[in-house]
Amino acid sequence: MTATRLSALDASFLEVETPAAHMHVGWAAIFDPPETRQRPTFDELFAHIGTRMARAPRYRQRLAEVPLELAEPMWVDDDGFRLERHVHHSERSDLADLVDDVMSRRLRRDRPLWEIWIADRLGDGRLGIVGKAHHCMVDGLAAVEIATLLLDPTPEPPEQALDGWRPEPAPGPLGLLAGGVMDRAGRVVELATSPLHFARHPRELLDLPTRAAETGRAFTDSIRPGAGVSRFTGRSSPLRHLATARRPLDDLRQAARATGTSVNDVLLAAVAGGVRAFERERHQTPLALKTMVPVSVRPQNGDGALGNRIAFVFVDLPCEEPDPLRRLEVIAGQMGARKDAGEPEGADLLLRLISYTPRTLQHMLSRVVTSPRAFDLTVSNIPGPREPLWMLGCELQEAYPVVPMADQHAVSIGLTTVRDDVFLGVYADREALPEADRLAELIDAEFTELRDWVAEPTPAFA
């Protein structure tokens, strides 16, 4: 695979990683063993994953830093790639313990930035897989797509031909430096020739005021402060815990249909209600929490590319509001206003414009926008597979997402789907927030409360 350079957004996830903040995307999946054939052994699963590497070339590439940090790092083929460095066997019978252990350790930067752990004998007889990949490599949606590369729509996988992969030689330090200088020079030329572009395409000039306004709103929203005194920000440890919950997708859809909102709005409202109940149990006053919500800007048809194709919008979760439906109404109004104002598009353009700035400025901006003063928590809704999927005859039943957590933040929350169920992952710093399991229970209970509130005919919000 040809060497490629990280985007400014991809590189920012490397910049904000610290010993206490591991910037990996991950998942924990559970499979039922086959009913009509012998369950696969670890060696068979290991070999199966090896046959799929051709579908994900980036998973055989490592980072190469540019001397003097004149440009973003490059992805280059790893001439020392060995699958056993990335696919590991676990004899644990409790998947939750494995998840916490794997997610509490950083990925090594001297090799491709991913790992898969296979627990082939869980206590209930099922099979578990824990996977993680660095956020500089994939966003949440791409991570789901990579996971499905290992799966098939039928119990028996199709035959896979050997791909005959051979690593391409990586450029040396002088080559990396020259390439970085050339790329930087190219960006300067792009800026210098932009007036010529608009002269050739005058109609695009009409869009400039709108795009400038969208970008300005996105920037202003990103730097306004969060609650600042939340128990969900402040101190960090490297220790992680993934609390989980599962329920029918129809519970969320029912609430969304009855109120004219979206499943994502219902998720955010349930988080607000769960946080409110969590704080009140601890005799704390619930506060409105500024929440980062990743929004995919990938093309609808998908372009097959890895890396990050996301922007961010920020909403204030009304955790202080006692009425569940009012919380949902407030959140739906905020999300609708931000979409109508073009904030996701503005945030995407802002992230692309940052790539033209010096690397030192990019480092500073990355730290500013991920600081605990900028937002309180992250909530991400990640679409998952809607059709049955198998891995060597083992049917996928459950999948819980791991959403990366920035330094000095205590929790991030993700939701994904497998067929007709939703799976909640409350990913927490287990020293700063040891009660994460209780928070997951309360968010799950809020889904039930919203479903029950709209069981009777209720008019949609105006």
C-alpha positions in Angstrom: 0.0 0.0 0.0 1.3 3.4 -0.9 2.5 5.6 2.0 0.0 8.3 2.9 0.0 11.2 5.2 -2.3 11.6 8.2 -4.8 14.4 8.0 -4.6 17.2 10.6 -7.6 15.7 12.4 -6.0 12.2 12.4 -2.8 13.6 13.8 -4.6 15.5 16.5 -5.6 12.2 18.1 -1.9 11.4 18.5 -1.2 14.8 19.9 -3.8 14.6 22.7 -2.9 11.1 23.8 -1.3 11.0 27.3 -0.3 8.2 29.7 -3.8 8.5 31.2 -5.8 9.1 28.0 -5.6 6.3 25.5 -7.1 7.5 22.2 -8.3 4.2 20.9 -11.7 3.3 19.4 -12.8 -0.2 20.5 -15.5 -2.8 20.9 -16.4 -5.9 22.8 -18.4 -8.5 20.9 -20.1 -11.8 21.9 -20.8 -14.7 19.6 -22.9 -17.8 19.9 -21.0 -21.0 19.0 -22.2 -22.9 15.9 -25.0 -25.4 16.3 -24.2 -27.6 13.3 -20.4 -27.8 13.4 -17.6 -27.9 15.9 -16.7 -24.5 17.4 -13.6 -22.9 15.9 -10.3 -23.1 17.8 -8.2 -20.0 18.4 -5.7 -21.2 15.7 -8.6 -21.3 13.2 -9.8 -17.8 14.2 -6.3 -16.5 14.0 -5.8 -17.9 10.5 -9.2 -16.5 9.5 -8.3 -13.0 10.6 -5.0 -13.3 8.7 -6.9 -14.1 5.4 -8.8 -10.8 5.8 -5.9 -8.5 6.1 -6.0 -7.7 2.4 -9.3 -6.1 3.0 -7.8 -3.6 5.4 -4.3 -2.6 4.2 -3.9 0.1 6.8 -3.8 -2.6 9.4 -0.3 -3.6 8.1 1.0 -0.1 8.3 2.8 1.8 11.0 3.5 5.5 11.7 6.6 7.2 10.5 7.3 10.6 12.0 8.6 13.5 9.9 11.9 15.0 11.2 11.5 18.3 13.0 7.7 17.7 12.9 7.5 19.8 9.7 4.4 17.8 8.6 2.0 15.2 9.9 3.3 11.6 10.2 3.1 9.1 7.4 1.5 5.7 7.2 4.1 3.3 5.8 4.2 -0.5 5.3 5.5 -2.3 8.4 8.3 -4.5 7.1 8.3 -6.3 10.5 4.5 -7.0 10.5 3.6 -10.2 12.3 0.0 -11.1 13.0 0.8 -12.6 16.4 1.7 -9.1 17.6 -1.9 -8.0 17.1 -4.2 -11.1 17.6 -4.0 -12.6 21.1 -5.5 -15.5 22.9 -7.2 -15.0 26.3 -8.2 -17.8 28.6 -10.4 -15.5 30.7 -13.9 -16.7 31.3 -15.2 -13.2 32.1 -15.3 -10.9 29.0 -15.8 -7.8 31.2 -12.4 -8.3 33.0 -10.7 -8.8 29.6 -12.2 -5.6 28.3 -11.1 -3.5 31.3 -7.5 -4.9 31.1 -7.1 -4.4 27.3 -8.6 -0.9 27.3 -6.4 0.2 30.2 -3.2 -0.1 28.1 -1.9 2.1 25.3 -1.2 0.8 21.9 2.5 0.7 21.0 3.5 3.3 18.4 6.3 1.1 16.8 3.8 -1.2 15.0 0.4 -1.0 13.4 -2.0 0.6 15.9 -4.6 -2.2 16.6 -5.1 -5.3 18.6 -7.7 -8.1 18.8 -8.1 -10.4 21.8 -10.0 -13.7 21.5 -11.6 -15.3 24.5 -12.9 -18.5 23.0 -14.2 -20.1 26.3 -16.4 -17.6 28.2 -18.1 -18.8 31.3 -21.5 -19.1 29.6 -20.0 -21.2 26.7 -20.0 -18.3 24.2 -17.0 -16.7 22.5 -15.9 -13.1 23.0 -13.7 -10.7 21.0 -12.2 -7.4 22.2 -10.8 -5.1 19.5 -9.2 -1.7 19.5 -7.6 0.6 17.0 -6.1 4.0 17.5 -8.4 6.9 16.8 -5.8 8.4 14.4 -6.5 5.3 12.2 -10.2 5.1 12.3 -13.3 6.8 13.5 -16.2 5.0 15.2 -18.0 4.2 12.0 -14.9 3.0 10.3 -14.1 0.8 13.3 -17.5 -0.9 12.9 -16.8 -1.4 9.2 -13.4 -3.0 10.0 -15.1 -5.3 12.6 -17.5 -6.4 9.9 -14.6 -7.2 7.5 -13.9 -10.1 9.8 -17.6 -11.2 9.6 -19.7 -12.7 6.8 -23.4 -12.7 5.9 -23.5 -16.5 6.0 -22.3 -19.0 8.5 -19.7 -20.5 6.1 -17.1 -17.9 5.0 -16.2 -17.6 1.3 -12.9 -18.9 0.1 -10.1 -16.3 0.5 -7.2 -16.3 -1.9 -3.7 -15.5 -0.5 -3.0 -11.8 -1.2 0.8 -12.2 -1.6 1.4 -9.0 0.4 4.9 -7.6 0.3 5.7 -4.4 2.3 6.8 -1.5 0.2 10.1 0.1 1.4 9.5 3.0 3.8 11.2 6.3 3.0 14.2 7.2 5.1 14.5 10.3 7.3 15.6 12.5 4.3 12.7 11.2 2.2 10.2 11.9 5.0 11.7 15.4 5.5 11.6 16.2 1.8 8.0 14.9 1.5 6.9 17.0 4.5 8.5 20.1 3.0 6.8 19.4 -0.4 3.4 18.9 1.2 3.7 22.1 3.2 4.8 24.0 0.2 1.8 22.5 -1.7 -0.6 23.8 0.9 0.9 27.3 0.6 0.4 27.1 -3.1 -3.2 26.0 -2.6 -3.8 29.1 -0.5 -2.1 31.4 -2.9 -4.0 30.1 -5.9 -7.4 30.1 -4.2 -8.4 33.5 -5.8 -7.6 32.1 -9.2 -9.9 29.1 -8.4 -12.8 31.5 -7.5 -12.1 33.5 -10.7 -12.6 30.3 -12.7 -15.7 29.3 -10.6 -17.4 32.6 -9.7 -20.6 30.9 -8.5 -18.7 29.4 -5.5 -18.1 33.0 -4.3 -21.8 33.2 -3.5 -21.4 30.3 -0.9 -18.5 32.0 0.9 -20.6 34.1 3.3 -22.7 31.1 4.3 -19.6 28.9 4.8 -17.8 31.6 6.8 -20.8 31.9 9.1 -21.1 28.2 9.6 -17.4 27.9 10.4 -17.6 30.9 12.8 -20.5 29.3 14.6 -18.7 26.0 14.9 -15.6 27.6 16.2 -17.4 29.7 18.8 -19.4 26.7 20.0 -16.2 24.6 20.3 -14.4 27.1 22.6 -17.2 28.2 24.9 -16.7 26.7 28.3 -18.4 23.6 29.7 -19.8 23.3 33.3 -16.3 23.5 34.6 -17.1 21.9 38.0 -18.5 18.6 36.8 -17.6 15.3 38.5 -17.0 14.0 35.0 -13.9 16.1 34.5 -10.8 17.0 36.4 -8.5 14.1 37.1 -7.4 11.1 35.1 -5.9 7.6 35.5 -5.1 5.0 32.8 -7.5 2.5 34.4 -10.7 1.8 32.4 -14.0 0.1 32.9 -16.7 -0.5 30.3 -20.2 -0.6 31.8 -22.9 -2.0 29.5 -26.6 -2.2 28.8 -28.8 -3.8 26.1 -32.4 -3.2 25.0 -34.6 -3.4 21.9 -34.0 -0.7 19.3 -37.8 -0.3 19.1 -37.8 1.3 22.6 -35.8 4.2 21.3 -37.7 4.3 18.0 -41.0 4.4 19.7 -40.0 7.5 21.8 -38.5 9.2 18.7 -41.6 8.5 16.5 -44.1 9.7 19.1 -42.2 13.0 19.7 -41.0 13.7 16.1 -37.4 13.5 17.2 -34.5 11.1 16.3 -33.0 8.1 17.9 -29.9 10.2 18.6 -32.0 12.8 20.4 -33.5 10.0 22.5 -30.0 8.8 23.3 -28.9 12.3 24.5 -32.0 12.8 26.5 -31.6 9.4 28.2 -28.0 10.3 29.1 -29.2 13.6 30.5 -31.8 11.8 32.6 -29.4 9.2 33.7 -26.8 11.7 34.8 -29.5 13.7 36.6 -30.5 10.6 38.6 -26.9 9.6 39.2 -26.1 13.0 40.7 -29.2 13.2 42.8 -28.4 9.7 44.3 -25.1 11.3 45.4 -26.8 14.4 46.8 -25.3 16.6 44.1 -27.0 19.3 42.2 -27.4 18.3 38.5 -25.8 20.8 36.1 -26.2 21.3 32.4 -23.3 19.5 30.8 -21.7 20.6 27.5 -21.4 17.4 25.4 -19.3 16.7 22.4 -21.4 14.8 19.8 -19.4 13.3 16.8 -21.2 13.6 13.5 -20.1 11.5 10.5 -19.3 13.4 7.3 -18.5 10.3 5.3 -20.2 10.1 1.9 -23.5 8.2 2.0 -22.1 5.6 -0.4 -18.9 5.3 1.6 -15.5 5.7 0.0 -13.7 2.7 1.6 -11.2 5.0 3.2 -10.0 4.7 6.8 -9.0 7.7 8.9 -11.4 10.1 10.4 -14.4 11.6 8.5 -16.1 13.2 11.4 -17.0 16.7 12.7 -18.2 17.7 16.1 -21.2 19.6 17.4 -21.8 20.6 21.0 -25.1 20.5 22.9 -25.9 21.3 26.5 -27.5 18.3 28.2 -30.3 19.7 30.4 -29.5 17.5 33.4 -31.1 20.0 35.7 -34.5 19.6 34.0 -36.8 17.2 36.0 -39.3 16.5 33.1 -38.1 13.7 30.8 -40.1 14.9 27.8 -38.9 18.5 28.3 -35.3 17.2 28.3 -35.9 15.5 25.0 -37.6 18.6 23.6 -34.7 20.8 24.6 -32.1 18.5 23.1 -34.0 18.0 19.9 -34.3 21.8 19.6 -30.6 22.2 20.1 -29.6 19.6 17.6 -32.1 20.8 15.0 -30.8 24.4 15.4 -27.2 23.4 15.0 -28.0 21.3 11.9 -30.1 24.1 10.4 -27.2 26.5 11.0 -24.8 24.2 9.2 -22.6 23.7 12.2 -21.5 20.1 11.3 -20.5 21.4 7.8 -18.8 24.4 9.4 -16.9 22.2 11.9 -15.8 19.9 9.0 -14.5 23.0 7.1 -12.8 24.3 10.2 -11.0 21.1 10.8 -9.8 21.1 7.1 -8.6 24.7 7.4 -6.6 23.9 10.5 -4.4 21.6 8.2 -3.0 24.8 6.6 -1.7 26.2 9.9 1.8 25.5 11.4 2.1 22.3 13.4 2.8 24.1 16.6 -0.5 25.9 16.3 -2.3 22.6 15.5 -0.8 21.1 18.7 -2.1 24.1 20.7 -5.6 24.0 19.2 -5.8 20.2 19.8 -5.1 20.6 23.5 -7.5 23.6 23.8 -10.5 21.9 22.3 -10.0 18.6 24.3 -9.4 20.3 27.6 -11.9 19.7 30.5 -12.8 23.4 30.3 -14.0 22.9 26.7 -16.6 20.2 27.3 -17.7 17.7 30.0 -18.4 14.4 28.2 -18.7 12.7 24.8 -21.8 10.9 23.5 -21.6 9.0 20.2 -24.2 7.1 18.3 -22.5 4.6 15.9 -24.7 2.7 13.4 -24.1 -1.0 13.5 -25.0 -4.0 11.3 -28.7 -4.6 10.7 -28.4 -8.1 9.2 -27.1 -11.3 10.9 -23.4 -11.8 10.7 -21.1 -14.8 11.4 -17.4 -15.4 12.1 -16.5 -19.0 11.2 -20.0 -20.1 12.0 -20.3 -18.2 15.2 -23.2 -15.7 15.1 -22.7 -12.2 16.4 -25.1 -11.5 19.2 -23.8 -8.4 21.1 -21.4 -5.6 20.5 -20.6 -2.8 22.9 -18.7 0.3 21.7 -15.7 2.0 23.3 -15.6 5.8 22.6 -12.2 7.5 23.3 -11.9 9.7 26.3 -9.8 12.8 26.4 -7.4 13.6 29.2 -8.9 14.8 32.4 -12.3 13.4 31.4 -14.0 10.6 33.4 -16.5 9.1 31.0 -17.5 8.8 27.3 -20.7 7.1 26.2 -21.4 5.2 23.0 -24.4 3.4 21.5 -24.4 1.0 18.6 -26.8 -1.5 17.1 -26.8 -5.2 16.2 -29.9 -6.2 14.2 -32.9 -5.1 16.4 -31.1 -4.3 19.6 -29.1 -1.4 20.9 -25.9 -1.7 23.0 -24.8 0.9 25.4 -21.2 1.3 26.4 -20.3 3.7 29.3 -16.5 3.9 29.1 -15.1 5.3 32.3 -12.0 6.1 34.3 -12.5 3.5 37.0 -10.6 5.6 39.6 -12.4 8.9 38.8 -15.8 7.3 38.3 -16.0 3.9 40.0 -19.8 3.9 39.9 -19.9 3.6 36.1 -22.1 0.5 36.2 -24.7 2.4 38.1 -24.6 5.2 35.6 -25.2 2.7 32.8 -28.2 1.3 34.7 -29.7 4.7 35.2 -29.3 5.7 31.5 -30.9 2.4 30.6 -33.8 3.1 33.0 -34.2 6.4 31.3 -34.8 4.7 28.0 -37.6 2.8 29.7 -39.1 6.0 31.2 -39.1 7.8 27.9 -40.7 4.8 26.2 -43.4 4.6 28.9 -44.1 8.4 28.8 -44.9 8.2 25.1 -47.0 5.0 25.3 -50.2 7.1 25.3 -50.9 9.3 22.2 -48.6 12.3 22.5 -48.3 15.2 20.0 -45.0 15.7 18.4 -43.0 18.7 19.6 -43.7 22.0 17.8 
